[in-house]
């Protein structure tokens, strides 16, 4: 009974804290502007099934893809055992599904054990790749101490989960022989039936009960720790990858999103539409300066980023030694979003000087003297060639190119700034509709 009470207290605390943290992530994503992402629902579901569930884009690099697949499938299947563990914890019973499911239960738990063993191998491989082999993309300059530690913490958590499963199952199988009345027959589990005689045979009942409970608690507490840790980890993609892929932009890779104001202006200049410009209106700002100028989808991209570095490893600008790292762009957007979220939660009136007492604390009213340009340098956004290699490489269909273009548009169109080498090109485009300096209009040959 005491164990049930302790479990319920922990479960309720975890549920409350997790609800607060995930609601905060949802709020942060919605700090961005609306973007119409309606479209072909069939194509979106196809992408979700193939890319998110099927890991299709992961298999462009076969070795890490196979080991990642082991961990991914093990994660999915262990949720079955987790459901039973939670029911056991709430009711105070032991393996509630074992008797009712019979052989099906044996097959399910055996499958989980095999997948857990494969996940264990994959975990050691990934630890070696990051810390011994030092795969370059995990050690680029944009990877600070926290991203590296974050990845290792999750892998260590994977080890704890697997150790918990096999300790719990192995000790339980030994207890089934000693006290079948309290420990239902699970059948011969694939790996525990082999490990149990080697490790647990000859141990006393009290020690076996202690080990079984230790494995049970290690497993469930590690899961709870994961749930609370994910909102501050790159592994939030475990949840966000699926909606992120579903809402991925379906336009062609080569299509760049137009700005309605510019489209209207050009159309009216060419006589294609009527000029409805209100000359007394305040000039609009183009592009993005801060989080609230970006789409909510771009912020979701930032929170979904796995920090795998595939985008940066194929970026031609980065390969040739330039400062640009598409991965860093997404990480910076997430960091700036988190900084703004802290201000919104703190509700410090000094940072909201124009706010009226009846108004909410919003990004629009925030004035902390910073913007995305304090995180992302001009040199970085100038280096992008808009080749879309980063977009193509991402295994969960993140689009690093869009925020780069938005920042560049703000710099050039709103600030009237930009690299000196670009200025003649813009002047020529404005004067003669050509990037080259020509003495006559580009379409003058039509009149000849």
N, C-alpha and C positions, 0 to 999 in steps of 0.2 A: 504493500500500500504506500509506503514511504517513497518508493521508486516512482510510482504513478504520479504522486503529488509533485515530486521534483521535476519529473519529465513535463508535466502540464505547465508548471511555472516557467520552465525554460522555453517551452513551445510558444506560450503566450507572449513572452518577452521578445523572442525572435520574430514572431508574426508582427508585433507592433513596430519594432525598430525597422524591420524590412519594409513594412508598408510606408513608413515615413520616408525612408531612403529612396524607394522606387517612385513614390509620388513626386519627390524632389527632382529626380531624373526626368520624369514626364513633364514637370513644370519647366525645367531648363530647356528641353527640346522645343517646347512651345514658345520660348522667347524669340524664336526666329519668325520671319514673315510667313504669311500664307503662301502656298504654292499649289497650283492646280495640278495634281498628279493623277487625275482620273484618266481612264484610257482602257486599253484592251485587258479586261480582267482575266481572260483565258491565258494571255501571254504572261501576266503577272503570276498566276498560279503555276504555270509551267516553269518559270524562273525559280519560284520558291521551292518546287519539288526537286528540280535538277540541281540548282546551285546551292540552296540553303540546306535542304535535307540530303540531297544526293552528293554534295561536295564536288560537283563537276569541275569547277575551275581549280580546285586544289590539285587535281591530277595532272596539271601541266608540269608539276615537279613531283615525279612519281615516288621517290623515296620518302620525303616528309609526308606526302599525301597518305601513303599506306599506314604509317605509324599514327598519324593524326586520326585516320579512320578507325583504328583500333580503340583509341581513347573516346572518340565520338560515339561509336556504337555501344561501347561499354557504359558510357554515361546514360544513353537512352534506356538500356536494359536494366541498369541498376535502380532506375526509378520504380520498377516493379517491386524489388525487394525493399526499397525505401518506404513504399506505401504500407507494406506489411509491418515494418519496424515501427512506423508511427502508430498504426492500429494497436500493435502489441504494447507500445508505450502508454497509450491512452487507456486501454482496457486492462492492462496488467496481465494479459495472457501471453502465451509463447507460441510463435509460429502458427498464427490463426488459419493460414491457408493450407498448411501441410496436410491435414486430415481430409479436408474437403476436396482438394485438387488431386491428391494421390500421385500417380505417375506424371501427370502434367506438371506438378510442383517440382518433382525431381528433375525433369527436363529443363524447366525454367531456371532453377537455381544452378544447375550444371552449366547451362549456357552462360549465365552471368559469371560463373567462376572462370570459364574458359576465356571469356571476353576480358575479365579483370586481369587474368594472367597476361594476355596479350597487351593490355593497357599498361601493365607493370613493365613489360619489356620496352614498350614505346616511351614510357616515362624516363627510364634510364638512358635510352637513346637520345631523347630530347635534352636531358641534363648534360649529356656528353657533348652534344652539338653546340650547346650554349656556353659551356664552361671549360671544356677540354679542347674540342676541335675549333671553337671560336669562329663559327660560320660568320663571314664578314658582315652580312646585313643585320646581324644582331649586335654589332659593335661599331656601327657607323657613328659619326659625331653627334647625331641627333638623339642617340640612345644614352640618356644619363643613368645615374645610379638607380633611380626609382624604377624605370621600365625594366631594367635587368633584374632587380630584386623581385619585382612583381611577378615576372615569368617564373622565377625559381620558387617563389612561395607557392604558386599554384601547383607546380610539379611536385613539391614536397607534400602538399595536400593530397595529391593523387596517390602518393605512396602511403599516406596515412589511411586513406579509404580502402586500399587493397589489403593492407595489413589487418585492418579492422574486419573486413569481410572474411578473410581466411582464418583469423583467430577465432572469430565467432562461430563459423561453420565447423572448423576442425574440432574445437572443444565440444560443440554441440553433438557431433557425431559420437564422440566418446561417451558423453552423458546419456545418449540414447541407449547404450548398452548397460549402463549402470542403473538408470532411473527412467525406464520407458513410460511410466505413468505420467511424468511431468515433462518429458521431452519427446514429442511426437516423432514417429519414424519419417525421415525425409527421403528414404531410399539411398542408394549409393550415389553420392554426388561426385561429379567428374574428377575433381582434384582433391577435395577434402577427404574422400574415401581412401586416397593414397597417402595424403599427408598426415591424417589423424593417427594411424598406427605408428608412424615414425616419430611423431613429436609428442603426442598426448597420451600414448599408451603407458599404463603404469602410474599415472598421476592419480592422486586422491580426488574424491568427489568435490570437496570444498575448493581445492585449487582449480579444478576444471570449471566449476561455477564462476569462480572469480575471473578466470581467463575468458569465459564465454561472455560474461557481462562487460568485461573490459573491452573486448572486441566490438560488442554491441554499442556501447557508449562512445567508443572511438569513432565508429562509423557515423553515428547520428550526429555527434557534436561537430565532426569535420564537415558534414553536409550543412549544418546550421551556420558554421563559420563561413563556408563558401557563400551562402545566401546573403549574409551580412557584408561580406567583403567585396562581392562583385561590383556594387555601385561605384567603388573607387578603383577598380581594376580594369585592365584592358580585356579581361575575360567576361566583361558585361556582354560581349558579342555572343555568348552562349544563348542569351535571350533575344538580343536586338538583331542578330543576323537575319532572322526570319522576316520580321516586318521591314527591315532595311532592304532586303532583296525584293520583297513584294512591291515596295514603293519606289524601286529604282526607276530612274528616268528612262523611258522607252525610246527616246529620239535616237536617231542615227549617231554613231560615234563622231562623225565629222560635223554634225550640226551644232552650232553655238547659239545659245539662247539670246534672242534679240531683246532690246530694251524698248518697251512700247513708246516712250517719249521720243526716242530717236527715230523709230520707224514712222511715227506720225509726222515728225518734222521733215524727214526725207521725202515721204510721200507727198506732202503738201508742196515742197520745193519743186518736185517733178510734175506737179499738177494732177497727181493721181487721186488725191483726196482734197477736200476743202480744209483750209487752214482754220482750225478752231482754237488756236492758242490764245490764252488770256494774257495779254501783255502786262496787266497789272498784278498778275499772280507772282508769288515768290518763285524764284528759279528752283527747279527740283535738284536734288542730289542724285548723282548717278553712281552705280556700283555699291560697294559696301565698305564702310569704315569700321563698323563694330558688329557685334553679334546680332542685334536687332535688324540689321540690314541684310543679313543672310536668310536663306530659306530654312524653315524648320527641318527640312530634309538634309540640308548640309550639316546642321547641328547633330541630327541623328547619325549621319555618317561619322562624325567626330567621336561620338560615344560608342559607335559600333566598331571602330577601328581596332583590329587585332594586333597592331604594331608588328606585323610579321615582316615588314620591310620589302615585300615583293615590288611594291610601286617604286620605291626609291632605288632598288637594285636594277630596274630596267629603265629608269629615267635618263635620257641621253645627256641632259644638263648635269646631273649628278655624276654620271660616269666620266664626263670630261673635266671634272674637278670644280664645277661651279657649286655655289652654296645651296642651291635648291634641293630640298628633300620633300617630296609629296607627303610622306609619312609625318614629318615634322609639322607641316601645315595643318594637318588634321589634329595632331596632338596639341598644337598651339590654340586652335579654335576651342578645343575641349577645355584647356587650361583657362582661357579667357572667360569661357562660359561659367566655369566653376568660380572664378574670381568675382564675376558679377553676381552669381547666386549667393555668395557669402555676403555681399553688400545688401542684396535684397532681403536676406534673412535677418541681418543685423539691424536694418531700418535706422541707420544713422542719418539724422536730418542734415548734417553737414555735407553729406554726399548727394543730397537731393535739394539743392538750394531753391529751386523754383516750385517745389511741390507745395500745393495747398493742403490744409488740414483734412479736407474731404477727399483728397486724391489718394490712390494706392501708390505704393512704392513700385515704380516700373523702370525698365531699362531706359526709356525715353527721357525720364527725369533724372537719371543718374549722371553725375558729373564727378568722376574720380580722376579726371585728367589723363585717362588712358584710353587706348583703342587697340584694335587688332594690330595696328602698325607698331605697337610697342612689343609685340611678340614676333611678328613676321616682318622681316626687313624688306626694304625696297629691292635690294639686290636679289633676294630670293624670287620675288614675283616677276622681276625683269628677265630672269634666266629661263623661265618656262617657254618652251617652243610650241605649246598646245598640240603636241603630237598624239595625246590620248594613250600613251603607253601605260601610264599609271592606272588609268581607268580600266584598261583591258586586263591588267595584271591582277587587280584586286579580286580575291576569292569570294568576297561577299558584295561585289558590285558597288563599292564606294566610289564616289566621284571627286577626287581632289582638284580636278581642273576648274570646276565651276567657282569655288571660292577664290582661286588665284585670279581668274578673269574678273571677278567682282571687285577685288582689291585693286587690280590694275585699272579698271574703269573709273573707280573713285579717284585714283591718283591723277589720271589723265584728263577726265572730263569734269570733275568737280574741283580739284585743286589746280588744274591747268599746269601740272608738273609732269615729271617723267624724265628719262635719260636724255641728255642733250643730243645724243646721236639720233633719237627718234623725232625730235622737233621738226627738222626739215621735211620729213616724210608727212607728218600731220599737216604742215603748212601747204605742201603740194597737193595733198588730197583735198583740202578745203578750197584751194584756189583753182585747181585744174582737174580734179577728180582722178588724179594719177599720183602714185607714190614717187614718180620721178620728176625732176624739175624740167618742165617743158615750156617753151615760149607760147604755146597755144593750147586751147582746150583739147582734152583727150578725144572728143568725138568730132573734132574739126574736119577730119578727113571725109566725113559724110557729105559736107557741103561742097567738096571739091569736084 
